[in-house]
Amino acid sequence: MARAVSTRRMAVATAAAWIIALIIFFPILYTVITSLKTETEAIKGFNLIPSFTLESYVSVQTQSGYLKPFMNSVIIAVGSTILALFVAIPAAWSMAFSPTKRTKDILMWMLSTKMMPAVAVLVPIYLIFRDFGLLDTRIGLTVMLTLINLPIVVWMLYTYFREIPGEILEAARMDGASLFDEIVHVLTPMAVPGIASTLLLNIILAWNESFWTIRLTTTNAAPLTAFIASFSSPQGLFWAKLSAASTLAIAPILIMGWFSQKQLVRGLTFGAVK
C-alpha cells in the first residue's frame, strides 16, 4: 500500500515537473516558430504552424549585422565575469576565513544594492560615463556589468568558501605558503565546482542584461540585447525579424547551459552534503 502511494506521488510530481517545464519552455518555442514565419504571417496572431522560411534569419545576419553585436556580447560577458572573479575571490576569502564583526553587515549591504531600482541611478551613471568617455565602449559596459553582478558573485563564493575547512589553509600557512599561494594554489582548486557555477551564472546574467546595455551603448559596443531592441521602430515591430534576432541571441547561452548543466548543478549543490 505504501509503495503504491509512493508510486502515485512520484507520478504526480513527474507530471507536475513536465507541465512546469513546458510552461517555461513555451515562450522560447513560440519565438523559434515565429522566426520561421514571414512578417505577414507573424502579425496575424497566434499560430503554431510556421511556413518554415529562413528569410528573417538571412535579413538579420546580412542587413542588420549579427556578428558585431555577438562578438560584443562575448567580450563583455566574458570580460565582466573574469574581472568580477578577480575581485570577488579575494573578497570572499577574506570574509569567509578572516571575518570581523562587520562582515555580515557588509554582505547584507552588498546584497541590498541589488534591490535598488536601476533607473534610480541612471542619470548619475550616465553622466559619469559621459565625462570619462565610456559611453558606447566595451570597457565601460564591462566595468558596469562587473559592478552590478559583483554582489551576487561575492555572496556565492563566500558561501562556497565557508564549506572548506579552515584547517587546510592553516596547514598551508605552516608550510610557508604566501597569501597568493594560499588563494591560488590551495583555495581555488578546492572550490573549482563553486567557482565554475559562479562563472557560468555571471556569464548568463551579463549576457541577458538589457537595461544598461541599451542605455549606455548605441552602435560600437552594442551587444545582442541592444541588437534585439533595434528591431522596434516607429513603423512598428518586425515580429519575425525580432524573433529571429532573439533566437540567435539566446541560442549560444542555451547551448552553453545545456553542455554545462552537470557542472552548474554540481557547483550549486557544492557543500550541501558532507
C-alpha positions in Angstrom: 0.0 0.0 0.0 2.7 2.4 1.0 4.6 1.6 -2.2 1.6 2.3 -4.3 1.1 5.7 -2.6 4.8 6.5 -3.2 4.5 5.5 -6.8 1.4 7.7 -7.3 3.2 10.6 -5.6 6.2 10.1 -7.9 4.0 10.1 -11.0 2.2 13.3 -9.9 5.5 15.0 -9.1 6.9 13.9 -12.5 3.8 15.2 -14.4 3.9 18.5 -12.5 7.6 18.9 -13.3 6.9 18.3 -17.0 4.0 20.8 -17.0 6.1 23.5 -15.4 9.0 22.8 -17.8 6.7 23.1 -20.8 5.2 26.3 -19.5 8.7 27.8 -19.0 9.9 26.5 -22.4 6.8 27.5 -24.4 7.9 31.2 -24.9 11.2 30.1 -26.4 9.4 27.6 -28.6 7.0 30.2 -29.9 9.8 32.6 -30.5 11.5 30.0 -32.7 8.2 29.2 -34.5 7.6 32.9 -35.2 11.1 33.4 -36.5 10.3 30.8 -39.2 7.3 32.8 -40.5 7.1 35.7 -42.9 6.3 39.1 -41.5 2.8 38.9 -42.8 2.1 35.6 -41.1 3.8 36.8 -37.9 1.5 39.7 -37.4 -1.7 37.7 -38.0 -1.8 36.4 -34.4 -1.3 33.2 -32.5 -0.4 30.3 -34.8 1.9 27.3 -34.1 2.3 26.3 -37.7 5.2 28.2 -39.3 5.9 28.5 -43.0 9.5 27.3 -42.4 11.1 30.2 -44.2 14.6 31.5 -43.3 14.2 34.9 -44.8 14.2 36.6 -41.3 17.5 34.9 -40.4 19.0 35.9 -43.7 17.8 39.5 -43.2 19.1 39.7 -39.6 22.6 38.4 -40.5 23.1 40.3 -43.8 21.2 43.6 -43.4 21.4 44.1 -39.7 24.8 42.7 -38.9 24.6 40.0 -36.3 28.3 39.2 -35.9 29.4 42.5 -34.3 26.8 42.5 -31.5 27.5 38.8 -31.0 31.3 39.5 -30.5 30.4 42.4 -28.2 28.3 40.2 -26.1 31.0 37.5 -25.9 33.7 40.1 -25.0 31.6 42.0 -22.5 30.1 38.9 -20.8 33.4 37.0 -20.5 35.4 40.1 -19.6 33.0 41.2 -16.8 33.0 37.6 -15.5 36.8 37.4 -15.3 37.0 40.9 -13.7 34.3 40.0 -11.2 36.0 36.8 -10.2 39.4 38.6 -9.9 37.8 41.0 -7.3 35.4 38.6 -5.7 37.7 35.6 -4.9 40.0 37.6 -2.5 37.0 39.5 -1.0 35.1 36.2 -0.4 38.3 34.6 1.0 38.7 37.5 3.5 35.1 37.3 4.6 35.0 33.5 4.9 38.3 32.9 6.7 39.0 36.3 8.4 35.6 37.5 9.4 35.0 40.6 11.5 32.0 41.9 13.4 31.0 43.9 10.3 31.3 41.0 7.8 27.6 40.1 7.8 26.6 43.8 7.7 28.9 44.2 4.6 27.4 41.2 2.9 23.9 42.4 3.6 24.7 45.9 2.3 26.2 44.4 -0.9 23.1 42.3 -1.4 20.8 45.3 -0.7 22.3 47.2 -3.6 20.7 44.6 -6.0 17.3 45.7 -4.6 17.7 49.3 -5.7 15.9 50.2 -9.0 18.5 50.7 -11.7 16.6 53.7 -13.0 17.2 55.5 -9.7 20.9 55.8 -10.6 20.6 56.0 -14.4 21.3 59.8 -14.6 24.4 59.9 -12.4 25.9 56.8 -14.0 25.2 58.2 -17.5 26.9 61.5 -16.6 29.9 59.7 -15.1 30.3 57.6 -18.2 29.9 60.6 -20.4 32.6 62.6 -18.6 35.0 59.7 -18.6 34.4 58.9 -22.3 33.0 55.4 -21.5 29.7 55.7 -23.4 29.3 53.1 -26.1 32.6 51.4 -25.2 33.2 47.8 -24.4 35.4 48.8 -21.4 32.7 50.9 -19.9 30.0 48.2 -20.3 32.3 45.5 -19.0 33.0 47.6 -15.8 29.3 48.3 -15.4 28.2 44.7 -15.7 31.0 43.7 -13.3 29.8 46.2 -10.7 26.1 45.2 -10.9 26.8 41.4 -10.7 29.6 41.6 -8.1 27.4 41.3 -5.0 25.9 38.0 -6.3 29.4 36.7 -7.2 30.8 37.6 -3.8 27.9 36.0 -2.0 28.1 32.8 -3.9 31.8 32.4 -3.5 31.5 33.3 0.2 29.0 30.5 0.6 31.3 28.0 -1.2 34.4 29.0 0.7 32.6 28.7 4.1 32.3 24.9 3.3 36.1 24.5 3.0 37.8 23.6 6.3 39.9 26.4 7.6 42.4 23.9 8.9 43.6 23.2 5.4 44.6 26.8 4.8 46.2 26.9 8.3 48.3 23.9 7.3 49.3 25.6 4.1 50.5 28.7 6.1 52.5 26.5 8.4 54.2 25.0 5.3 55.3 28.5 4.3 52.6 29.3 1.7 52.2 33.0 1.0 48.8 34.7 0.8 48.9 34.4 -3.0 49.8 30.7 -2.8 47.0 30.2 -0.3 44.4 31.6 -2.6 45.6 30.5 -5.9 47.1 27.0 -5.2 45.1 25.8 -2.2 41.7 27.6 -2.0 40.9 28.0 -5.7 41.5 24.3 -6.7 39.3 23.1 -3.8 36.5 25.4 -4.8 36.5 24.7 -8.6 32.9 23.5 -8.7 31.6 26.6 -6.9 33.8 28.9 -8.9 32.7 27.3 -12.1 29.0 27.6 -11.3 29.5 31.2 -10.3 31.3 31.9 -13.5 28.5 30.3 -15.6 25.8 32.2 -13.7 27.6 35.5 -14.1 28.1 35.0 -17.9 24.3 34.3 -18.1 23.5 37.4 -16.1 25.8 39.6 -18.2 24.6 38.1 -21.5 21.0 38.8 -20.6 21.4 42.3 -19.2 19.4 44.8 -21.2 18.7 47.9 -19.1 22.2 49.2 -19.0 23.3 47.9 -22.4 20.5 49.7 -24.2 21.1 53.0 -22.3 24.9 53.1 -22.3 25.6 51.9 -25.9 24.4 52.9 -29.4 26.4 51.1 -32.1 30.1 50.5 -31.4 29.7 48.4 -28.2 26.1 47.4 -28.6 25.6 43.7 -27.5 22.9 41.3 -28.6 20.3 42.7 -26.2 20.6 46.2 -27.8 20.6 44.5 -31.2 17.2 42.9 -30.4 15.8 46.2 -29.3 16.8 47.8 -32.6 14.0 45.9 -34.3 11.5 48.1 -32.6 11.0 51.2 -34.7 8.4 54.0 -35.2 7.0 52.0 -38.0 6.2 49.1 -35.6 7.6 45.8 -34.5 9.0 43.4 -37.1 7.9 40.3 -35.3 9.5 37.7 -37.5 12.9 39.5 -37.6 12.6 40.3 -33.9 12.0 36.6 -33.2 14.9 35.6 -35.4 17.2 38.0 -33.6 16.0 36.8 -30.2 16.6 33.1 -31.3 20.1 33.9 -32.4 20.8 35.8 -29.2 19.6 33.1 -26.8 21.0 30.1 -28.8 24.6 30.4 -27.6 23.7 30.7 -23.9 21.2 27.9 -24.2 23.8 25.6 -25.8 26.4 26.6 -23.1 23.9 25.9 -20.4 22.9 22.6 -21.9 26.5 21.3 -22.1 27.5 22.7 -18.7 24.4 21.8 -16.7 26.1 19.0 -14.8 28.9 21.3 -13.7 26.3 24.0 -12.8 24.2 21.7 -10.7 27.4 20.3 -9.0 28.5 23.8 -8.2 25.1 24.9 -6.9 25.0 21.9 -4.5 28.6 22.2 -3.5 28.9 21.6 0.2 25.2 20.8 0.6 26.1 17.2 1.6 29.1 16.3 3.6 
